Amino acid sequence: MFKHLLVPLDGSELSERAAEVSLALAAKLDARVTAFVIEPPPPLPSMSSAAAVYARQSAAHDTRTAQHAQGVLDKFRTQAAALGVAVDGHFARNEGIEDAIEHAAAAYGCDLIVMITHGRGLFGELLFGSHTKKLVGRTRLPVLVLH
């Protein structure tokens, strides 16, 4: 069946649910898991910001996002170790969340993507969009959507 799960995480309460379910599923399937955190790139400089100021702000942003991603991945690794599940963890900076997830699944050889949806309803989806729905519509891999 499935031997390698990709689990996009962001450290939110909802992604904690994805972590728990994906690790339990992986334990039952004797599968391995790749946790994947997508962080935003640094914001573009304003017209008034000097290059040196922007470089410092960008470096600080990179440090903050790397620390956040590492914290999320470390917590996931600890949960996986408790269940005896083999896990890898990666993070990338990208604005295109669906692109990043699809690319990661292919790059790491995953055969199932496990995602959580906010379940905001039609109005919320119109307002905020749905990364899960967009990914399901474009990937050729199976996607397990948790609510």
C-alpha positions as CSV (number, residue, x, y, z in Angstrom):
1,M,0.0,0.0,0.0
2,F,1.5,3.4,1.0
3,K,5.2,3.3,2.0
4,H,6.1,7.0,2.2
5,L,3.9,9.8,3.5
6,L,4.5,13.5,3.0
7,V,3.0,15.6,5.8
8,P,3.0,19.4,5.4
9,L,3.1,21.0,8.8
10,D,3.0,24.6,10.0
11,G,3.1,24.3,13.8
12,S,-0.6,25.2,14.2
13,E,-3.1,23.2,16.3
14,L,-4.6,21.8,13.1
15,S,-1.2,20.6,11.8
16,E,-0.8,18.8,15.2
17,R,-3.8,16.7,14.2
18,A,-2.2,15.9,10.8
19,A,1.0,14.9,12.7
20,E,-0.8,12.6,15.0
21,V,-2.9,10.9,12.4
22,S,-0.1,10.6,9.8
23,L,2.2,9.0,12.4
24,A,-0.4,6.5,13.6
25,L,-1.2,5.6,9.9
26,A,2.5,5.2,9.2
27,A,3.0,3.0,12.2
28,K,0.1,0.7,11.0
29,L,1.4,0.6,7.4
30,D,5.1,0.3,8.4
31,A,5.7,3.4,6.3
32,R,8.1,6.2,6.7
33,V,7.2,9.9,6.8
34,T,8.6,13.1,5.5
35,A,7.5,16.1,7.4
36,F,7.6,19.3,5.3
37,V,7.4,22.9,6.6
38,I,6.9,25.7,4.1
39,E,8.0,29.1,5.3
40,P,7.3,32.4,3.5
41,P,10.2,34.2,1.8
42,P,11.2,37.6,3.2
43,P,8.9,40.4,2.3
44,L,9.9,42.6,-0.6
45,P,11.7,45.8,0.3
46,S,9.7,49.0,0.3
47,M,10.7,51.9,-2.0
48,S,12.2,53.8,1.0
49,S,14.2,51.0,2.5
50,A,18.0,51.0,2.0
51,A,19.7,47.9,0.7
52,A,21.6,47.4,4.0
53,V,18.4,47.7,6.0
54,Y,16.6,45.2,3.8
55,A,19.5,42.8,3.9
56,R,19.4,42.9,7.8
57,Q,15.6,42.4,7.8
58,S,15.9,39.6,5.3
59,A,18.6,37.8,7.3
60,A,16.5,38.2,10.5
61,H,13.5,36.8,8.7
62,D,15.5,33.8,7.4
63,T,16.8,33.1,11.0
64,R,13.2,33.4,12.5
65,T,11.7,31.1,9.8
66,A,14.5,28.6,10.0
67,Q,14.1,28.4,13.8
68,H,10.4,28.0,13.6
69,A,10.6,25.3,11.0
70,Q,13.3,23.5,13.0
71,G,11.1,23.6,16.1
72,V,8.1,22.1,14.2
73,L,10.3,19.4,12.7
74,D,12.0,18.6,16.1
75,K,8.6,18.1,17.8
76,F,7.4,15.9,14.9
77,R,10.6,13.8,15.1
78,T,10.0,13.3,18.9
79,Q,6.5,12.1,18.2
80,A,7.7,9.8,15.5
81,A,10.4,8.3,17.6
82,A,7.8,7.5,20.4
83,L,5.9,5.4,17.8
84,G,8.9,3.9,16.1
85,V,8.2,5.6,12.8
86,A,11.1,6.5,10.5
87,V,10.9,10.2,9.7
88,D,12.8,12.8,7.6
89,G,12.2,16.5,7.9
90,H,12.7,19.3,5.5
91,F,11.7,22.9,5.1
92,A,11.6,25.4,2.2
93,R,10.8,29.0,1.7
94,N,8.2,29.5,-0.9
95,E,5.1,31.6,-1.5
96,G,3.5,28.9,-3.7
97,I,2.4,26.4,-1.0
98,E,0.8,23.9,-3.4
99,D,3.8,24.1,-5.7
100,A,6.2,23.5,-2.8
101,I,4.2,20.5,-1.5
102,E,3.9,18.9,-5.0
103,H,7.6,19.4,-5.6
104,A,8.5,18.0,-2.2
105,A,6.4,14.9,-2.7
106,A,8.1,14.2,-6.0
107,A,11.6,15.1,-4.8
108,Y,11.4,12.8,-1.7
109,G,9.6,9.9,-3.5
110,C,6.4,10.1,-1.4
111,D,3.3,8.1,-2.5
112,L,0.7,9.8,-0.2
113,I,0.2,13.3,1.0
114,V,-1.6,13.8,4.3
115,M,-3.1,17.3,4.8
116,I,-5.5,19.0,7.1
117,T,-8.2,21.4,6.0
118,H,-9.4,24.3,8.0
119,G,-13.0,23.6,6.9
120,R,-13.9,27.3,6.7
121,G,-16.9,26.7,4.4
122,L,-17.7,28.5,1.2
123,F,-17.3,32.0,2.4
124,G,-14.0,31.3,4.2
125,E,-12.7,29.5,1.1
126,L,-13.6,32.5,-1.1
127,L,-11.9,34.8,1.3
128,F,-8.8,32.8,2.2
129,G,-8.6,30.2,-0.5
130,S,-7.9,26.5,0.1
131,H,-4.4,25.1,-0.3
132,T,-5.7,21.6,0.2
133,K,-8.4,21.9,-2.5
134,K,-5.9,23.5,-4.9
135,L,-3.4,20.7,-4.3
136,V,-6.0,17.9,-4.6
137,G,-7.1,19.4,-8.0
138,R,-3.6,19.4,-9.4
139,T,-1.5,16.5,-8.0
140,R,-1.5,13.0,-9.3
141,L,-0.8,11.5,-5.9
142,P,-3.5,10.4,-3.5
143,V,-4.2,13.0,-0.8
144,L,-5.6,12.1,2.6
145,V,-7.6,15.1,3.7
146,L,-8.3,15.4,7.4
147,H,-10.9,17.8,8.8
